Amino acid sequence: MRSASLVLLPLVLLAGCATAPATQPLAATTTPVEIDNCGFEFTVGDAPQRIVTIKSTSTELLLALGLGDRIVGQAFADGPVPDSLPQVDVAVISAFAPSEEAVLELEPDFVFGGWESNFTADAAGDRAELADLGIGTYVSPAACKEAGYQPNPLTFDNVFSYIAEAGTVFGASEAADALITEQRAALADIVADDTGKTALWWSSGDDTPYVGSGIGAPQLVLDTIGLTNIAADVDDTWTSYNWEAVIAANPDVIVLVDATWNTAESKKAALLANPATANLDAVKNERYLVLPFAAGEAGVRTVEAARDLADQLAKLS
């Protein structure tokens, strides 16, 4: 197990609405908090003040916690920030994973990545190396891949624990608690479909579709809204699939992930252009549910994604 002796000063607790544009420190604790994040151990002290975020899930969680004023740079955004979150003007340092040089130029005291792969020598830098430079790092626990760390399957308890832990790491525990309470209430209001429909979650890919499979956020969302995932037997978060299996399953509904590089509309056109997929019931009857790419990864928008898709499904029905 890797570890770092990094201490980020005494932890600051924040109060106020979970989606407030800024937060005010009320008190500090002198008790350090030990975090084991994807097998990398570090000690949390003071709340980070200069944070670089990588991936939309990281940026959006900090915004939801009212910490947008602490983001000094962002990279690898999967789409625009939704209107439901505070809007901040932050420098974009890379359209993809940033280089360590680009990160260090911003003089951050912390880097928050959405994927473990964001922290390599070819990207933002090795976590231990950054720790030696006095820079803390954190990865969304839902994105951990190591045995014993990857949620299998992902649950909403995992998502809420992730939000709570991030509140500890970034000094916003009260905001995190308020956000979790709000999201639990929204989750309880979702009405699942009870008609036994099946679904394909198509994320990307053309000749070989990349789909939501059995243990990640897509599976959690589909379960929540009452749809049976045709790729549920694959023990992974997402997987490379094949059109023959999709055609054999003939799903009742197709979830289309909408990304700038692979839009929902382009997916619809591709399904119609292929004579085999054009005969799928969902294609012939236009039974599509559409979700922004960033909402499809586990994080602060997972409840919102389930609620949105449940509403779309109810309208289809």
KEVEXLO-776069 format. One record per residue (C-alpha): residue in three letters; x, y, z. Coordinates in steps of 0.5 Angstrom, whole numbers, padded with zeros to 4 digits, always signed. Each point is the difference from the previous one (the first is absolute). Layout:
<atoms>
ALAXYZ ...
</atoms>
This chain:
<atoms>
MET+0000+0000+0000 ARG+0003+0007-0002 SER+0000+0005+0005 ALA+0002+0008+0001 SER+0002+0004+0006 LEU-0004+0006-0003 VAL-0003+0004+0005 LEU-0005+0006-0003 LEU-0001+0004+0007 PRO-0006-0001+0005 LEU-0007-0002-0003 VAL-0005+0006-0001 LEU-0007-0001+0000 LEU-0005+0004-0004 ALA-0007+0001+0001 GLY-0006+0002-0005 CYS-0003-0002-0005 ALA+0003-0006-0004 THR+0000+0004-0007 ALA+0002+0007+0003 PRO+0005+0003-0005 ALA+0004+0001+0006 THR+0002-0002+0007 GLN+0002+0003+0007 PRO+0004-0003+0005 LEU-0003-0001+0007 ALA+0005-0004+0004 ALA+0006-0005-0001 THR+0002-0007+0003 THR+0007-0001+0002 THR-0001-0008-0001 PRO+0003-0002-0007 VAL-0004-0005-0004 GLU+0003-0006-0003 ILE-0003-0002-0007 ASP+0001-0006-0004 ASN-0002+0002-0007 CYS+0001-0006-0005 GLY+0006-0003+0004 PHE+0003+0007+0000 GLU+0001+0002+0008 PHE+0000+0008+0002 THR-0001+0004+0006 VAL-0005+0006-0001 GLY+0001+0006+0004 ASP-0002+0007-0003 ALA-0005+0001-0005 PRO+0003+0000-0007 GLN+0000+0008-0003 ARG+0003-0001-0007 ILE-0003-0006-0003 VAL+0001-0003-0007 THR-0006-0004-0003 ILE+0000-0006-0005 LYS-0006-0002-0003 SER-0007+0003+0001 THR-0002-0005+0006 SER+0005+0004+0004 THR-0001+0007-0002 GLU-0008-0001+0001 LEU+0001-0003+0007 LEU+0004+0006+0002 LEU-0005+0004-0003 ALA-0006-0003+0004 LEU+0004+0000+0006 GLY+0001+0008-0001 LEU+0007+0000-0001 GLY+0001+0003-0007 ASP+0004+0005+0002 ARG+0005-0004+0002 ILE+0001-0004-0007 VAL+0006+0004-0003 GLY+0000-0005-0007 GLN-0004-0005-0003 ALA+0001-0005-0005 PHE-0003-0006-0004 ALA-0007+0003+0001 ASP-0005-0005-0003 GLY-0005+0005-0001 PRO-0003+0007+0002 VAL-0002+0001+0007 PRO-0007-0001+0001 ASP-0005+0006+0002 SER-0001-0003+0007 LEU+0007+0001+0002 PRO+0003+0007+0002 GLN+0004+0002-0007 VAL+0007+0002+0001 ASP+0005+0003-0005 VAL+0006-0005+0001 ALA+0006+0000-0004 VAL+0000-0006-0005 ILE+0007-0003+0000 SER-0001-0006-0005 ALA-0006-0003-0004 PHE+0003-0007+0003 ALA+0004-0002+0006 PRO+0005+0005+0001 SER+0007+0000+0000 GLU+0004+0000+0007 GLU+0003+0007-0003 ALA-0006+0003-0001 VAL-0003-0002+0007 LEU+0006+0002+0004 GLU+0000+0007-0004 LEU-0006+0002+0004 GLU+0003-0002+0007 PRO-0006-0004+0002 ASP+0000-0003+0007 PHE-0004-0006-0002 VAL-0002-0003-0006 PHE-0007-0004-0001 GLY-0001-0005-0005 GLY-0006-0004-0003 TRP+0005-0006-0002 GLU+0006-0003+0003 SER+0003+0000-0007 ASN+0000+0008+0001 PHE+0006-0001+0004 THR+0006-0003-0004 ALA+0006+0002-0002 ASP-0003+0002-0007 ALA-0006+0004+0003 ALA+0000+0004+0006 GLY+0005-0004+0004 ASP+0001-0005+0005 ARG-0003+0000+0006 ALA+0006-0001+0005 GLU+0004+0005-0004 LEU-0005+0005+0000 ALA-0001-0001+0008 ASP+0008+0001+0000 LEU-0001+0007-0003 GLY-0006+0001+0005 ILE-0006-0001-0004 GLY-0005-0004+0002 THR-0004-0005-0005 TYR-0007-0003+0001 VAL-0004-0005-0005 SER-0007-0001+0000 PRO-0001-0007+0004 ALA-0005-0002-0005 ALA+0006+0000-0006 CYS+0004-0004+0004 LYS+0002-0007-0003 GLU+0005-0003+0005 ALA-0003-0007+0003 GLY-0004+0002+0007 TYR-0001+0008-0002 GLN-0004-0001-0007 PRO-0007+0000+0002 ASN-0004-0006-0002 PRO-0005+0001-0002 LEU+0000+0008+0001 THR-0006+0002+0005 PHE-0003+0007+0002 ASP+0003-0001+0007 ASN+0007-0001-0004 VAL-0002+0007-0003 PHE-0002+0003+0006 SER+0006-0002+0004 TYR+0005+0003-0006 ILE-0004+0006+0001 ALA+0001+0000+0008 GLU+0007-0002-0001 ALA+0002+0006-0005 GLY-0004+0005+0005 THR+0006-0003+0005 VAL+0006+0001-0005 PHE-0002+0007-0002 GLY-0003+0003+0006 ALA-0007+0000-0001 SER-0003-0005+0004 GLU-0007+0004+0002 ALA-0001+0001-0007 ALA+0001-0007-0002 ASP-0005-0002+0005 ALA-0005+0005-0002 LEU+0001-0003-0008 ILE-0001-0007+0002 THR-0006+0001+0004 GLU-0003+0004-0006 GLN+0002-0005-0005 ARG-0003-0006+0005 ALA-0006+0004-0001 ALA+0000+0000-0007 LEU+0002-0007-0001 ALA-0006-0002+0004 ASP-0005+0004-0004 ILE+0002-0004-0006 VAL-0005-0005-0003 ALA+0003-0006-0003 ASP-0004-0003-0006 ASP-0003-0007+0001 THR-0001-0003-0007 GLY+0006-0004+0000 LYS+0003+0004-0006 THR+0007-0001-0002 ALA+0006+0005-0002 LEU+0006+0001-0004 TRP+0005+0006+0003 TRP+0004+0002-0006 SER+0005+0004+0002 SER+0005+0001-0006 GLY+0003-0004-0006 ASP-0003-0002-0007 ASP+0002-0006-0002 THR+0002-0003+0007 PRO-0005+0003+0005 TYR+0002+0002+0006 VAL-0005-0001+0005 GLY-0002+0001+0008 SER+0001-0007+0003 GLY-0002-0004+0006 ILE+0004+0004+0006 GLY+0000+0007-0001 ALA-0004+0007+0000 PRO-0004-0002-0007 GLN-0002-0007+0004 LEU-0002+0004+0006 VAL-0004+0005-0004 LEU-0004-0005-0004 ASP-0001-0004+0007 THR-0003+0006+0003 ILE-0005+0002-0006 GLY-0002-0008-0001 LEU+0003-0002-0006 THR+0004-0006-0001 ASN+0007+0001-0003 ILE+0001-0005-0006 ALA+0008+0000+0002 ALA-0001-0001+0007 ASP+0004-0006+0000 VAL+0006+0003-0002 ASP+0004+0001+0007 ASP+0003+0007-0002 THR-0003+0008+0000 TRP+0001+0000-0007 THR+0001-0005-0005 SER+0002-0001-0008 TYR-0007-0003-0002 ASN-0002-0003-0007 TRP-0006+0002-0005 GLU-0002-0007-0001 ALA-0001-0001+0008 VAL-0004+0007+0000 ILE-0004-0003-0006 ALA-0001-0007+0003 ALA-0003+0004+0007 ASN-0004+0005-0004 PRO-0001+0005+0006 ASP-0006+0004+0001 VAL+0004+0006+0001 ILE+0007+0003-0002 VAL+0003+0005+0005 LEU+0004+0004-0004 VAL+0006+0004+0003 ASP+0001+0007-0003 ALA+0007+0002-0001 THR+0003+0006-0005 TRP+0004-0005-0003 ASN-0005-0006-0001 THR-0007+0004+0001 ALA-0007-0004+0001 GLU-0002+0003-0007 SER+0006-0004-0003 LYS-0002-0006+0004 LYS-0007+0000-0003 ALA+0002+0001-0007 ALA+0005-0006+0001 LEU-0005-0004+0002 LEU-0005+0002-0005 ALA+0006-0001-0006 ASN+0001-0007+0002 PRO-0005-0005-0002 ALA+0001-0005+0005 THR-0001+0005+0006 ALA-0005+0004-0004 ASN-0005-0006+0001 LEU+0001+0001+0008 ASP-0007+0001+0003 ALA+0003+0006+0004 VAL+0003+0003-0006 LYS-0007-0001-0004 ASN-0004+0003+0005 GLU+0006+0005+0002 ARG+0000-0002+0008 TYR+0006+0004+0001 LEU+0002+0003+0007 VAL+0006+0005+0000 LEU+0005+0002+0005 PRO+0006+0005+0000 PHE+0006-0004+0000 ALA+0003+0003+0007 ALA-0007-0002+0003 GLY+0002-0007-0002 GLU+0006-0001+0005 ALA-0001-0001+0008 GLY+0000+0007+0003 VAL-0004+0006+0002 ARG-0005-0001-0006 THR-0002-0008+0001 VAL-0006+0002+0004 GLU-0002+0005-0005 ALA+0002-0005-0006 ALA-0005-0005+0003 ARG-0006+0005+0001 ASP+0001+0003-0007 LEU+0000-0007-0004 ALA-0006-0002+0005 ASP-0004+0006-0003 GLN+0002-0001-0007 LEU-0002-0008+0001 ALA-0007+0002+0003 LYS-0001+0005-0006 LEU+0002-0006-0005 SER-0005-0005+0004 
</atoms>
